[in-house]
Amino acid sequence: MDDLPDTVKKCLDILDENLEILSNIEFDLNDEKNDELIPDMKLHHLYDMTEDVAESEKIKHAEFKLIRRQSED
């Protein structure tokens, strides 16, 4: 029973070490979903989609930075 706190600490350390990798995998999987194009789109739809993707990337980047800061605390 005395080993439990040490084991939990080791698990948390491993998670902290791999948090960035896990976050990148999650972002990559979500990016694959966002990469689908619809044929015969109008120009204004493409423009709107470009703005949406740029905004989404900014949000993802901010979320990643927040997660990293929280894991450092």
C-alpha positions as CSV (number, residue, x, y, z in Angstrom):
1,M,0.0,0.0,0.0
2,D,3.0,2.3,0.6
3,D,3.9,2.1,-3.1
4,L,0.6,3.5,-4.3
5,P,1.6,7.2,-4.0
6,D,4.9,6.5,-5.8
7,T,3.1,4.5,-8.5
8,V,0.5,7.3,-9.0
9,K,3.3,9.9,-9.2
10,K,5.1,7.8,-11.8
11,C,1.9,7.5,-13.9
12,L,1.4,11.2,-13.7
13,D,5.0,11.9,-14.7
14,I,4.6,9.6,-17.7
15,L,1.4,11.3,-18.7
16,D,3.0,14.7,-18.4
17,E,5.9,13.6,-20.6
18,N,3.6,12.4,-23.3
19,L,0.9,15.1,-23.1
20,E,2.2,17.0,-26.0
21,I,2.4,13.8,-28.2
22,L,-1.2,12.9,-27.2
23,S,-2.4,16.4,-28.0
24,N,-0.7,16.3,-31.4
25,I,-2.3,13.0,-32.2
26,E,-5.7,14.3,-31.3
27,F,-5.2,17.4,-33.4
28,D,-4.0,15.4,-36.3
29,L,-7.0,13.1,-36.2
30,N,-9.3,16.1,-36.0
31,D,-7.5,17.8,-38.9
32,E,-8.1,14.7,-41.1
33,K,-11.8,15.2,-40.6
34,N,-11.5,18.9,-41.5
35,D,-9.6,18.1,-44.7
36,E,-12.6,16.8,-46.6
37,L,-13.5,19.0,-49.6
38,I,-16.9,19.1,-51.2
39,P,-16.8,19.1,-55.1
40,D,-18.1,22.1,-57.1
41,M,-18.1,24.5,-54.2
42,K,-18.7,28.2,-54.9
43,L,-15.9,30.7,-54.4
44,H,-17.6,32.3,-51.4
45,H,-18.0,28.9,-49.7
46,L,-14.3,28.3,-50.1
47,Y,-13.5,31.7,-48.7
48,D,-15.8,31.0,-45.7
49,M,-14.3,27.6,-45.2
50,T,-10.8,29.2,-45.2
51,E,-11.8,31.6,-42.5
52,D,-13.3,28.8,-40.5
53,V,-10.2,26.7,-40.7
54,A,-7.9,29.7,-39.7
55,E,-10.1,30.4,-36.7
56,S,-10.2,26.7,-35.8
57,E,-6.5,26.5,-35.9
58,K,-6.1,29.6,-33.6
59,I,-8.5,28.0,-31.1
60,K,-6.6,24.6,-31.3
61,H,-3.3,26.4,-30.7
62,A,-4.7,28.3,-27.7
63,E,-6.1,25.1,-26.3
64,F,-2.8,23.3,-26.7
65,K,-1.0,26.2,-25.0
66,L,-3.5,26.1,-22.1
67,I,-3.1,22.3,-21.7
68,R,0.7,22.7,-21.7
69,R,0.6,25.5,-19.0
70,Q,-1.8,23.4,-16.9
71,S,0.5,20.4,-17.1
72,E,3.5,22.5,-16.0
73,D,1.7,23.6,-12.8
